[in-house]
């Protein structure tokens, strides 16, 4: 326990605090600690009280500060003291100085596990060296000291190390031990990823699952992974890569390029061929006591009374070429054959292989031993053994029964147990119990299945099981969505569901279609967004009817909005859905798809490579009207929305009256998704008319609808993504900075948008800077820029305001270099886009006022009074421009103030214009009104600057600026 001054922090609370420091959501914390979300919420509330802070971000800061202090103390200790008392497993990592920290291994030698969290210590003691997915060893580890030392030494100079050797030689086990020993040296943790069950195209999903990261809008899964690994020290183990060499190589290169602190340990039968790769051969155990000890320990595990002449054991190990898997398989038979019987039986089998001891011969000897062990099985054991080869990954008892013709649960369980006893099947202990075949053993079993004459039937059974398993997981989503309980079940079978679909006969089919559609749903809910879109389009190809295909394509279109809030891909998918609906004589489905395409082309036009001509959209809308039954509420709502958005040739400019008609039609359906989409048309119309307060009110109405929207299916994705963005945007546009901050912070905790993504910080930066919370805003700056670069540095006008705001924070804090640096970046990311340029011009005007830079004032004032498309930040620019006209002594200053004030609906701008009026006329009442205005919006910096202009209040203003870390403006400003 640790005291905070307001109560003791329990061990469980310390674990929750650690997870908050890792910026996990409540649902993720619940999964990690295996407690309910409600219990997490209770612990968070308790921690808020005990630490006396306002929100979970402040708690994260508490953890980060303690972690930094702990790391500093450890560095100091490492510099002043020589490490002593090496442990057997930890000594290698310590002697080689990985990370400059002592690598301590808690727990048993073979497990290589660490004690996570604060344990009984209460307060956090630094970042945990947590290697997610590191398997718990079931048996002791024997030998390999030289190889362990070689890997740890290689990490001193190489960032990619590959353990190279044939199947069954012990690469995975060696990687487990090395990772366990080195984990404490990697402050950011990492993951151990088993790629055996992973099919081509799913490496990123496997790593993301291990790291518990997900895809976000505008952030592909690869980017989410590299963001999680970050720039600090992380360890990524990629086990069994030989069947995915090209994909793993490309993935490794990307991680190494973008995550300079990450080390990658690979196990494979072949090199990746990546520059800088260091290979460490893993050979069979030499004819030493190590091999004999391995045999003896495994034989005793099979028969506690096992004894044998050491010379006999040595000869057995030599005959088995020192291959660990072959030794273990032979040892498993010792209970029934004894050492003498083993030597005799194996002698006959292996005599045919005499004549070579190269890698190929050793692999052949291993397969021969597997075959020998297989031949000793009973017929029921052989049958189940070969049938289990259809599983790409682990399986439970029900799955094993499902692929067994006429299978009885008790009989299958009995046979499965016997296969485990003979080391041909591995028991993965847990709840529920699961089993798997090692890769080399599974390859042998697959050969036997191929030659059995029953492969087609068994694969059909596997497909049937997969379809049923996916349906069961879908049925669990509504009740388990909040606490994420279904996710563990999905992760356990995901590779097999994918493999079953890939192996299904080509073309339409009822079960492949059901499985593909379910995978689209499940992977979307799992937030593998791009994969979800692929499954929905695959479902459309496999659909038994055109109407079903149209439904799948509409789901794919919705999912496309979640991947990137833009419209071109969604537009094409909707048109394809309309065609399939026509093929199926589904007029209403065709009308809805066409109307949705028209709305998409207008509402999300910024995401199109080329604008869709107005005439074409009119034609599509006419087709929709002719195809559908306007008496159907959903069809009527879709047509009304399309009519509103397509009222004129200008995109993103719906007709106000038609928009309100569309809202009424949507309300008649009772569907919050349709209502939100219609309300956005009203919001856009109000913005065009300059009624920002009304647009803000409507957006808040949309925000209130989010709670009623389904989160597990993609149809709500466009509204969720757009509503969070627009709610914060319009709050800023009206100067309602408190609401903007609340909304942006809510987005940080949202499951779809989430705090893992750099994008989630964007909406937070503007209100932070405008309220003067520069330090917090600047903490987000590196992550925003790193995330943008990881995304390929795309032209992104939507990113420009946040980057310009970072420049503003630097400039107001007196950092000229930082201002110019980030201001140039704002121009870089904006490209040719002008719809967000009004905020950048506001920044230029505000800096010119603050630093008394009046040389180009006239030209800059003219620029800020230009009409910008969708100029939601134009009120800021014009208010700052009017004040610049006053400060620079421009003759039209009064006219500029009047022009900026006309129709102004922005509280920040109103306070700024009051200050400009006070400066122009020496009006103290106006300056006092300005101070009150800044207080209402919470703009501490601007309030302080205004106090400097009021007689008798300059001292208070300077003190406030000093508290914010800002120098006072220069004379004349």
N, C-alpha and C positions, 0 to 999 in steps of 0.2 A: 504493500500500500504506500501511496505517496499523498501527502497533504497539499492541497492547493490554497489553503487559508480559508476555504469555504466548505471543507469537507474532504473526506478521504476518497481517492480515486481507486475503484476496485480493479481487479485484474481484467475482468470483462470490459469495463469501461476503457481501460487502457488499450485493449485490442480494437475497440470501436474508434478510439482516437487515432490510432495508427492507420486504420482504414480511411478515416477522414483526411488524414495527411496525404494519403495516396489518391485523394479526390474520387473515391468510390461513392456511388449512389447508395441509398438505403437498401435497395433490392440487392445490389452487389455485395454489400456488407453482410446482409442476411445469408446469402449463399456461401460466402467465405467462412463465416463463423457458425453456419448451420443453426441459425436462430430465426425467429420470425421477424418480419419487417416491423411489426408493432413493438417488439422488444428493442429493436435497433432505435426506433423513434424515442422510446423511453430513455435509453442510454444517452442519446444525443441531448435530450432535454436536461438530463441530470448533469452532463458535462458543461452545457451552457451555463447552468446555475453555478457549478463549482468553480469554473474558470472566470465567471463574471464577464462573458463576452456575448455579442449580439447574435451571431449566426454561425453556421457550420464552416464558413470560410475563415472566420476568426479562429475557430477550433483547429482548422488545418494549419493556420499560421502558428498556433501554439506548438503543434507537433513539429512543424518545419524548423522553428527556432530551437526547440530542444534537440532535434536531430543535428542541426548545424553545430550547436554547442558541443554535442557529444562527439561529432566528427572532428572538430577542432581539438578537443581534449585527446582523442586517440592519436591524431597526427603529432601533437606535442609529445605524447608518451612514446610514440614510435621513434621520434627523433632523439629523445633523451635516454631511452633504455634499449638494451639489446634483448630481442625476443628469446625467451627460454622455455624449456619444458615442452618441446614439440610432441604432439601426439602422433601415433603411427600413421593415421590417415591425413592429419592436418600438416604434418611436418614438411611434406613436399611443397605444398602451396606456400608455407611460411618461409622456407629456405629460399624459394625463388622470388619472394617479395611481391607476389601478385597484389596489385593495388596498394602496396605500401602498408597493408594492414596484416595483422596476424590472422591466419586462417584457422579458426577453431572449429572443430567438429563436435556437435552435441549429439548424443545418442550412440547407437551401436556402430561398429566399424562397417558392417555390411549395409546398413541402411543409409548412412550418410545424411541423416535428417538433421534439421535445425529446429530450435525452439523459437517459434514465431510469436510475435507480439510481445507484450510487456511481461507475460507470465505473472509472477506475483510482485512485480516491481512497481506497478501503477503507472508512473510517469514514463513517457517514451524515452528510449535510450539510443536513438539513432535509427537510420533506415534499416529495415530488416533485410538480411541476405536471403530472400525467399526465392527458391527456384521452383516455380510452379510446375507440376506434372512430374517431378522427380519420382520415379517408381521406388516403392519400398521393397528392398531385397527380401527374398524368402529364405535364402540360404547364405552361408558364409562365402566370403570372397577369398580366393586362393592365389597367391603369387602376383606377378605382373608389376613388381616394384620398379623395374627398369622403365617399362612403358609409362607408368604413372609419372615418374620423375621426368621423362622425356616430354610428356604433354605439358606439364606445369612449366617446364623450362621454355618450351616453344611459345607459350603465351607471353613470355617477356618481350619477344620481338615479332611474333606473327599474330595476326588477328583472326586468321582462319586456319584451323588445324583439323586434318582429316585422319581418323583412325582407319587404316586400310587393311583389309584382310578378307579371306573367304567366309562364307556363311558357316556359322557354328563355331567360330574360333574364339568368340567371347568379346567382340567389340562393344556390344551394348552394355555388358556388365562392367567392362573397363570404363566406359563413358559415365556410367552411373557413379562409380566410385570417385573418379576424377572430379566430376561435377559436384558431388557432395563435399569433397575436400576443399574445392576452390570457391564454393558458393559464398562464403563469408567475406571474400575479397571483392565481391561485386555488389557495391552498395545499392544499386538499383534492381538487384535480383535478376530475374530472367525466366527462362522456361526450358523444360526438357520435353521435346516433341517427338513422339513415336510416329514415323511416317509409313510404317508397314501397311496399315489399312487405307492409306490415302491414295486416291486416284489422281491421275494427271489433271492439273488445273485447280487443285484444291490445297496446295501447300500453304497459301496465305490463310485459308480458313483454319487449317490445323494449328498454325502458330497463333492466330488470333484467339482461338478457343483456349489454348493453354494460357495465354496472357490475359484472358478475359477482357478483350477489347472488341469493339464492333465497328461496323461501317457507319458513316455519317453522311448527310447531304454534302455534296461537293468534296467529300473525303473518301477515296477508295480504301479498301481494306488494307492494302499494302502501306498506304500512308498512315493509317491508324496504328499499324504495327510499329512503323519506324518512329512515330510520335511517342508511343508508349516506351520504346527502348530508349529514345532520347539521345542525349549527348554524354550522359554519365555512364559509369561502368555497369554493363549488363553482360550476362552470359546466356547464349542461346545454343542449345544442344539439338541437333537435327539427326535423329537416329534412323538408320536403314534408308539411305537415299538412292541406292543403286537403280531403282526403277523410275526415278524422277530426276535424273542427273541434270538435264538441261534446265528444268524449271527451278530446281534447288540452286543451281549455279547462278541463274539470273536473280533469284530472290536474295541470295547471299551477297552478290555484288551491290544490289540496291541498299541492303542493310549496312554493309561496310562503308558505302559512300556517304550515307546520310546519318549514320549513328557512330561517330568516331570513338566512342567509349565501349562499343560492343565487341565482344569476342565470340566467335562461332566455333563450336566443336561438332564435327560431322563424323558419322560412322558410315562406311560404304565399302562395297566390293570394288569400286573404281573411283579414280580421282574426279573431282569436279572440273578440274582444268581452269581454275580461276587464278588470275595473277596474284601472287603473294601467298598462295596456298602452301602450307607446310604439311607434308604427309608423314605419318608415323606408322610403319608397318606393324601389324599385330599378327605374329606367327603362332602356330600351335605351341603348346607348352613343351619345353624341351624334356628329354628323359632325365628328369630330376625328381627329388622328393615332392615338388609342387604338384606334378601330375598325379603322383601316387596318393598324395594327401587328398586331392580332389576326388579321386575314385573312392578312397576309403570313407570320406565323409558322406558321400552320396549313397554308398552301399549301406552304411550304418543307418542312414535315414530310411532306407527301404527295409532293412532288417537289423534291428538294434543288437542282435546277437552275432552279427557278421564278424568273422575272423578269416584271415588268409595269410599265407606266406608272403612277406614283402617282395620276395623275388618274383613270385607269381604275379603279384599286382603290377610290378614294374614291367614285366613282359607283356601283360595285357595292355598297359598304357602305350608301350612301344608299338604294339600291333595296331593300336588305334590312332597312331601318328600324333598323339598328344592333342587331338582335337577335343576341346572341352565338351561340346555337345555329344560327341560320340562316346566319350568317357561316361557322361551322365546317363545316356541311354543304356549303356552296358551295365552300369552300376545298378540301375533300376531293376535289372533282371537277376541280380545276385541272390535275392531272397529265394527265387525258385530254382536257380541253376547252380549256385555256389561258384566260387572262383574257378575251381577246376573245370566245371561244366561250361562256364563262360569261355574259358580259354580254348577248350575243345571246339565249341560251336563257332566261335569267332575265327578260330584258325582255319576251319574249312571254308568259311565265307570270304575271308580276307586273302587267302592264299592266291586267289586269281589276280589280285591287284599288285603283287610283288613286281618290282621293276622300276619304280619311280617314286619320288617323294616330293615332286613339285606341287604347286597349288592345285592344279587340275586333278592330280592323282589323290591329293588329300581330300578334295571335295568329293571325288568319286568314292573314296573310302567312307566318308560320312554318309553319303546316300546309301551305300551298301549296308552300313550298320542300321540306318533307319529301316531299310528294306528287311533286314534280318529281324529286327524287333517287330516289324509289321507282320512278318510271316509266322511269328509265334503267337499272334492274336487269334482268338476265337472268331468264328464267322460273324457273330453279332458285333464284336468289337471292330472288325475290319469294315463292316458296313457303315457303322456310325462314324468311324474315323474318316473315311473318304467323303461322306456326306457333309461333314463339318468344314470341308475345304471351300464350300460356297460362301462362307462368312469372311468378309474382308477384314473385320476386326473382331472384337470380343462378342460373346453371345451369352444369353442366359438360358436357363433350362427350358423355358417355354419355346424359345427360338429353336433349340436343338430338337425338341419334340416336333415342331412344325415342319422340319425338313426330313422327318423320318416317316416313311410310309407306314401307316397303321401303328404309329408310335404310341406307346403307353408311357406316361410320365415316370412312373416308378422304374420301369425297365430301362428307359433312357438314362435316368439318373444313376442307376446301378452300373451301366456300361460306361458312362462318362467317368464315374469314379475310378473304374478299373484302368481307363486310358490315362488318367492323371497319375495313378500309382506307377504306371509304366513310362512316365515322363514323355508321353506323346501329346498330351494336352496339358496346358498350364492353367491352374486354378487361380483366378484373380479374386482374392478374398475381399468381400465387401458386402453391402446390403443394397440390392440383392446380389447373390453370388453370380459371378460371371466367369467365363472360361475363354481361352483362345489357343490357337496353334501358333508356334513359332514360325517365322517366315520360311525357313528351310524345310521344316516338317510339313507345313501347309503346301509347299510346292510338290512334295512327294505325294501327299494325299490327293492333290488336284490331278496328278498323273493317274492315280488309281481310279479316281472318279471318271476321268475321261475315257478310260478303257473298260468301264464297268457296264456300259450300255444303259445306264440310268441317269446320265448327266442331265439330259433335257428335262426329265421329270423332277429331279432335285432342284434344278434352277427355277423351274416353274413354281415349285413349293416355296423357294426362297423369295420369289417375287410376290407370291400370295402373302407370305408372312410380312414382308416389307410394307406392302400396301395396308395391311391391317395394323401394323405397328404405327405407321404414319397417321392413319385415321384415329387411332387411340390418342396419340399425342395432340392432334388437333382438338379432340374432344376435351382435353385437359386445359386448353389455353384459357377459356373464359374464367375458370375458377382459380387457376394458378398463375395468371398473368402477372399480378402484382408482386407476389413473392418469388416468382421465377422458378418455382419448383419443377416445372415441366422441362426446363432447360437441361438439367442434368440427364434426364431421360433421353432428350434429343441428342445431346452430345455423345451419349454412349452408343447410339445406333446410326448416327448421321452418315458415317462412311459406308455402312451397309445399305442404307436407303439409296444413296447415290449410286453405289455399285449395282444394285438390283435394277435400277432404272436404266443404267448404261448397258446392262446385259440383256435387257428385254428385247424381244423381237422387234424389228423396225416397223414403222407405220402405225396407224390408229389401232387402239386396243383399249378395252374398258379398264383393265387393271393398270397398265402403264400410264394411262391418262389420269386415273385417280391418284396414282403415286406422284406423277409430275406436278399435278395441281396442289397436292398436299405439301410437297416439298417447296413449291413456290410460297405457300402460306407460312410454313414452318421456318424457312430460311429468312423470310421477311421479318417474322416475329423475333427471330434470333439476331436480326439486324445484319445479315449478310445480304445486303440490298441488291448488289449486282448479280449475285447468284440467284436470288429470288426471281429477278427479271428473266434470266435464262430459263428457269424451270417453267415459268408461266408461258413463255414462247414455245418451249418444248411441249407443254401440255396442249397448246393450240394445234401443234403438228400431229399430236396423237389423239386428238379429240374424236369421239365416235360420231359427232354430228357438227355441222357448221355453227349451230347456235351455241354449242358448248365451246367451240373454238373462239367465237366472238367474245364470250364471257371471259375466257382466259386472256385474250389480247387486251381487253379493257383493264383487267387487273395488272397486266404488264405495263400499260400506259400509266396507271396510277403509281406503280412502283418506280417508273422512270422519273417522276417528279421528286421522289425521295432521294434518288441517286444524285441528281443535280436539278435544282429548282429552275429548270428551263424547259422549253416546250417542243423543240424540234423532234426528238425521239418519240415523245408522247404523242405528238401530232400524227406521225407516221403510223404508230401502232393503232391509234383510234381509227384512222382511215382503213387499215387492214381489218380491224374489227367490224367496221361497217360493211366491207365487202363480204366477209364471212356470214354476217347476219343476213345479207341479201341472198346469199346462196342457200340459207336455211329458211327463207321466206319469213324472217323475223323482222317485220316492219318497225315495231317499236324499238327493238335492239339497234336497228340501223339508224333510226332517228336520234336516239340518245348518243350513239357513237359519233355521228356527224355533227350534232350540236355541240358535243364536248370538244370536238376538234376545232370548231369555230371559236369557242371560248378560249381554248388553249392558245390559238394563234394570235388572239388579241391580248389576252391577259398576261401571257408569258412571252411576249414577242421579243424581249431583250435576249432570250436564249436561243433564237433562231439564227442560223448562219446567214440565211437570206429571208427577208420579210415575205410572208405569203400575201400575194396581191389581194386587194379588197374585192375585186370582181370574182376571184375564185372562191373566196369565203362566202360571198353572196350566193353563188351557185350551190355551194355545199349546204347552206342554210335552207335554200329553196327545196333541195332534195330531202332534207330532214323533215320539213313541213309536210311534204307529200307522202313520205314513208310512214310516219307515225300517227298514232291515234291521240289527238290532243285532249281527248277526254280522260286519258290515263294521267294521274297526277304527276308521276315521275317524268313522263314524256313532256307534259306541259311545262314543268319546271325547267327541263333542259332546253326546250325551245325558247322559253322566255329569257333565260340567261343569255343564250346565243344572240337573240334579237337585241338585247340591251348592249352587249359588248360590240356587236357588229353594226351599230347604228350609223356609223360614219367611217370614212377611209382612214382616220387617224387611230393608230393602235393605242391601247391603254386609255381610251377616252370614251367610256360608255355614256349612253344617254341617261340622264338622271331619272326621268319619269319612267322609262322602260326598266331601269334598274330596280325601282321600287315595286314595279309590277312583278319582276322576277323574284323579289323577296317574298311577296305574297304567295306566289305559286310554290315557292320552295317550302314555305311554312305549312302549306296544305299537305305536304308529304310527311311532315313530322321528322324529317331526316336532318340532323344537325350538320352533316357534311354539305348537303345541298343549300341549306340556309346560310352557312358561312360563305360559300362560294358566291351566292347572290349578294350578300352584304358587302363583299369586296367590290362588287360593281358599284354599289352606292358610295362606298368609300372613295373609289377612284374618281367618280363624278364630282363628289364634294371637293376633292383635292384640286381638280381642274378649275372649279369655280372659286378656289381660294378659301373655302370654308374648312380650314384645318381642324378647328375644334369639333365640328360635326364629324369629320372623318375620324378623328381620335375617338369620339364617343362610339361610333359604329364599330371601330376596331376593338374597343373594349367589349362590345357585345359579342363580337366574334370570339374574343379570348374566353369569354364565359362559356362558350359552347364547347370548348376543347374537352372539358371533363366528360361530356356525353359521347365523345367520338371513340370508335374502336381503335385500339392501339396495336392489335396483333395482325391486322389486315391492311393492305396498301391503299385501299380506296380513300382513307382519310389523310394519307400522306401529304397531298398538295396543300390541304388546309392547315395541317399542323405546322408544316414548315413555314408557310406564308404568314400565318397568323402570328406566330412568335416574332417574326421579323418585323411585320407591319405594326404590331402593337408597340414595340419598342421604338420604331421609327417615328410613328405619329406622336408618341409621347414626347420624344425629343423635339419634333417639329413644332409642337405647341408650347414648348418650354416646361412641360410637366416632367421635370427631371426625376422626381421621387418615384413616380410611376414607371418611368423608363428604367430606372435601376431595379425596381422590383421585378419588372417583366424580364429584364435581361438575366437577373439572377435565377428566375424561374426556368428560363431556357437552359441554364447551366445544369439543372437537375433533371431536365426532361430526358426520357429514355431514348427518343429518336435523335434529338439534337445533341444533348449530352455534353458533359464537361471534358470528355477525352479530346474533342476536336478543337483545334485552334479557332475554328469558326464561331464557336460558342462564346468566345471572348469579344467578338467584334461589336455586338450590340451593347456590351458593357462599357467599352472604352469611351464612347461619345458622352454619355451622361456623367461618367467619372471625371472627364476633363472639364466639362462645362460646369460641374459643381466644385471644381478646384481640387479634387482628390487625385492630384497628379501622381503621387507615389504609387498608389494602387494601379492606376492606369498604365504607368510605365512598366510595372512588373509583368504585365501581359504582353508588352511589345515584342520581346524576343520570340515568344512562342508563336505569336501571330505571323511574324516574318518567316520563321523557320518552317511553319506549316505551309505557308504560301509557296516557299521554295520547294518543299517536298512534293507539293502538288504539281510541280513542273513550271512554276512561275507564270501562270496564265494571265492574260489581260483580264482584269476583274474590276470593273467600275464600282461594283458594290463594296469592294474592299477599300476604295480610295478614301471615303470619309474617316474611317477609323485610323488609317495611316496618317492622314492629314491632322487628325486630332492629336496623335502622338507627337507630331511635329509642333503643334501648338503648345502642348505641355512643356516640351523642351524650351521653346522660345520664351514662354512666360516665366520659366524658372531661370532664365538668363543663360541658357546653354545654346550659344549661337551655332556651334558645330552640329549639335544634335538636331536643332531646328532645320538647318539646311539639308542635313543628311536625310531626315525623314520626309521633309517636304519634297525632295527629289524622288523619293520612293513613292510618294502619293501620286505624282505625275506618271511614274513608271507603271504602276499597277492599273491606272485608269485607262491608259491607251488613248483611243479616240473617243471613248464614251463621254458624253456631256451631261447625262441625266443626274450625276452625282457631283458635278463640278462646283455647284454653288457652295458646298461646304469648304472646299479648298480655297475658294476666293474669300470666304469669310475668314479663314485662318490668316490669309495674307493681310486682310484689312485690320484684323485685330492686333496682329504683331506690329503693323505699321503704327497703329495708335500707341501701343504700349511702349515701343522703343523710339518713338518720335522720328520715324522715317517718313518724311513728307515729300521727298524729291519726286516720286512718281504718284503722288496722291491723286491728282486729277484723273490720270488714266485708270488707276485702280478703282476709284469711285465710279467712273463710267462703267467699268467692267462689272462691278457687283450689282449695278442696277439693270444689267442685261436680263432678259427673260430666259431662264433655264428650263429645259423640258423636265416635267415632274420635279420642279424645284422645291422639294419639301424643306430644304434648309435655306431657301432664299431669304426668308425673314431674318435669319441670323446675318447673312451677308449684307443685306441692305441696312440693318441697324448698325453694324460695325462700320459700313461705308459712310453712313450719315455722321457717325461720331468722328471718323477720319476727316471728313470734310470740315467739321468744326475745328478739330485739333490743328489741321493744316492751314486753317484760315481761308478756305476756298469761298469765293463769293456766293456760291449757290448753296451754302450749308443749310440755311433755313428751309429751302425748297426740298433738299434731300431728306431732312428730318420729316417733313410733311408727307413726302412720297412714301417713305418707309413706314410711317405710322398709319397710312391709309389702309384700312381693312386688316391691320395686323391682329393676329390671333395667337401670338407667341409671347408668353410671360417673360422669358429671358430677353427677347427683343424689346419688350415694353420697358423693362428696367434699363436696358442699354440706351434707348431713346430718351428716357427721362434724364439719364446722366448727360447725354449729348445736349439736351435742351438746357440743363443747368449750366453746362460749360459755355454754351453759346451766349446765354443771357446773364450769367452770373446769378442764376436763380437758385437760392439755397433750398427753397421748398421743393423744387424739382430734384435736386440732389438727395434730399432726405427721402423723397418718394422713391428714388432709385434704390437707396439703401434698403428700404422696406421691401421693394420688389425682389432684390437679390436674396433677402432673408426668406421670402416666400418660396422661391425656387431652390433654395439651399446652395446658392453659388457663393461660397466663402471667399474665393479669390477676388471675384468682381466686387463683392461688398467691401473688401479691404481696400481695393483700388479707389472705390468711390469715397470711402472715409478720408483718404488722403486729400481729397478736394474740399472737404468740409472743415471750416475753421474750428479748431479745438478738438478735432478727431483724428488728426494725422498720426499721433502717437499710437492710438488704438489700431489704425490701419497698418502701420509698420510692424507692430507686434503680431498681428494676424498673418501678415505676409511671411514674417520670420517663422511662425509656427508651421506654415505650409512649405517652408524651405525655399522661399522665393525672395529675390532681392526686390527693393522698390524700383519703380520705373525711373529712367533717367530724367534729369531736369528738362522741362519743356514738353514732357509727355502728358 
